[in-house]
């Protein structure tokens, strides 16, 4: 197990071929981290990109409130994270993903269930 001292740097330098587990320690405890899929687990969540949501042919219709909330969240996240290694300098609408509602694939999940 590899010790992590800076989570941001570790995530920024992550490569999909890593198969080792890591450990992040703080004053309250230790946290074991392992890449998704490294233990036979795959991410089965259904996602939709912002590009798809904005497409005229999209089956998902966003309310005005949802569109404003997405805009606010993107602007706020960018301002908070732009100087960190978490956001690369090249990203687009294809890189922003939303979880589909498992009960209704024509809806997305948003905090607050708008």
BATI-252770 format. One record per residue (C-alpha): x, y, z; residue in one letter; chain. Coordinates in steps of 0.001 Angstrom, whole numbers, always signed. Each point is the difference from the previous one (the first is absolute). Layout:
N
X  Y  Z  a  A
...
// end
This chain:
114
+0  +0  +0  x  A
+1380  +3395  -1011  x  A
-354  +3010  +2322  x  A
-1568  +3127  -1517  x  A
+988  +3391  +1357  x  A
-1874  +2169  -2528  x  A
-3319  -1299  -1358  x  A
-243  +2696  -2716  x  A
+3414  -886  -1439  x  A
-795  -3713  +125  x  A
-3291  +402  -1865  x  A
+1574  +2349  -2566  x  A
+2780  -2519  -674  x  A
-2350  -3023  -51  x  A
+409  -2455  -2865  x  A
-2651  -2605  -767  x  A
+2566  -2806  +35  x  A
+728  +475  +3716  x  A
-1011  -3070  +1928  x  A
+1406  +701  +3440  x  A
-1796  +1188  +3091  x  A
+919  +3204  +1770  x  A
-454  +1363  +3485  x  A
-861  +3566  +973  x  A
+551  +879  +3648  x  A
-1198  +2914  +2075  x  A
-381  +830  +3687  x  A
-3236  -1993  +252  x  A
+905  -3182  -1813  x  A
+1164  -1786  -3130  x  A
-1884  -323  -3265  x  A
+753  -2810  -2442  x  A
-367  +1005  -3646  x  A
-25  -2255  -3028  x  A
-769  +742  -3648  x  A
-3529  -939  -1073  x  A
+148  -3285  -1858  x  A
+3219  -1124  +1656  x  A
-1872  -2623  +2001  x  A
-2422  -1103  -2716  x  A
-2435  +2822  +749  x  A
-1177  +2060  -2935  x  A
-1904  +3266  -40  x  A
-3464  -896  -1268  x  A
-1619  +3375  +522  x  A
-1688  +1416  -3088  x  A
+1190  +3511  -838  x  A
-834  +2676  -2520  x  A
+2343  +2796  -1082  x  A
-787  +3699  +58  x  A
+460  -67  -3770  x  A
-2821  -2548  -301  x  A
-2235  +1947  +2378  x  A
+424  +3151  -2082  x  A
-727  -1791  -3270  x  A
-3415  +771  -1541  x  A
-639  -3732  -480  x  A
+519  -784  +3694  x  A
-2849  -1909  +1652  x  A
+875  +1671  +3303  x  A
-1691  +3366  +406  x  A
+1460  +2300  +2618  x  A
-2098  +2568  +1796  x  A
+1190  +3591  +146  x  A
+860  -526  +3658  x  A
+2103  -3080  -834  x  A
+1850  +1894  -2751  x  A
+760  +2878  +2388  x  A
+1149  -2414  +2706  x  A
+2319  -1785  -2462  x  A
+1416  +3363  -1142  x  A
+567  +1140  +3566  x  A
+1617  -3311  +991  x  A
+2338  +7  -3017  x  A
+1069  +3613  +546  x  A
+520  -525  +3727  x  A
+1902  -3270  -493  x  A
+2242  +1555  -2623  x  A
+827  +2959  +2239  x  A
+795  -2298  +2922  x  A
+2010  -2582  -1940  x  A
+1648  +1861  -2902  x  A
+3334  +357  +1797  x  A
+121  -3619  +1183  x  A
+1265  -3031  -1932  x  A
-3562  -1402  +20  x  A
-1064  +1861  -3133  x  A
+2051  -321  -3140  x  A
+412  +3035  -2215  x  A
-1910  -1666  -2832  x  A
-3553  -1066  +850  x  A
-3320  +282  -1767  x  A
-3696  -828  +212  x  A
+901  -3656  -635  x  A
+2003  -110  +3251  x  A
-2856  +1123  +2280  x  A
-2164  -2984  +951  x  A
-3290  -334  +1840  x  A
-1519  -3144  +1474  x  A
-3256  -1148  -1553  x  A
-2882  -689  +2353  x  A
-226  -3819  +222  x  A
-3792  +265  +395  x  A
-403  +2247  -3033  x  A
+2746  +35  -2675  x  A
-1476  +3229  -1398  x  A
+1091  +1870  +3149  x  A
+3319  +743  +1649  x  A
+849  -71  +3676  x  A
+829  +3317  +1565  x  A
+646  +978  +3588  x  A
-3242  +1203  +1492  x  A
-2009  -2083  -2519  x  A
-1067  +2969  -2089  x  A
// end
